[in-house]
Amino acid sequence: MTDETASQRRQRLRRAAELLGDLMPETTSDERDPGGDDTGSREREILRDRPPHHGS
């Protein structure tokens, strides 16, 4: 394992964020309104567009 400086670590993490985007949501599920459309609408959209051969 290599020893990296704080600056190198920040650069690596910044680069990863640029490539991958924000992997952590701004709020957790217990902070959101359970009836809200935050992630639920995206999940519903994905499930609606699922091909028939993927089952129910």
C-alpha positions in Angstrom: 0.0 0.0 0.0 1.4 3.4 -0.9 1.6 6.4 1.5 -0.2 9.3 0.0 -0.2 12.9 1.2 -3.4 14.7 2.1 -3.1 16.7 -1.1 -2.8 13.5 -3.2 -5.8 12.1 -1.4 -7.9 15.2 -2.0 -7.0 15.1 -5.7 -7.8 11.4 -5.9 -11.2 11.9 -4.3 -12.0 15.0 -6.4 -11.2 13.0 -9.5 -13.4 10.2 -8.4 -16.2 12.6 -7.7 -15.8 14.1 -11.2 -16.0 10.6 -12.8 -18.6 9.0 -10.6 -20.7 11.9 -9.5 -22.1 12.3 -6.0 -22.6 8.8 -4.7 -24.1 9.8 -1.4 -27.5 11.5 -1.3 -27.9 14.9 0.4 -30.4 13.4 2.9 -31.0 9.9 4.2 -34.3 8.0 3.8 -35.4 8.8 7.3 -35.0 12.5 6.7 -37.2 12.5 3.7 -40.9 12.6 3.5 -42.1 9.0 3.1 -44.7 10.1 0.6 -42.3 12.3 -1.3 -41.1 11.9 -4.9 -37.4 12.0 -4.3 -36.0 8.6 -5.0 -39.3 6.8 -5.2 -40.2 8.4 -8.6 -36.9 7.3 -10.1 -37.4 3.8 -8.8 -40.9 3.7 -10.1 -39.7 4.9 -13.5 -37.0 2.2 -13.6 -39.5 -0.5 -12.7 -42.1 0.8 -15.2 -39.4 0.6 -18.0 -38.3 -2.9 -17.1 -38.4 -5.3 -20.0 -41.1 -8.1 -19.8 -38.5 -10.9 -19.8 -37.1 -9.6 -16.4 -40.2 -10.8 -14.6 -42.4 -8.9 -12.2 
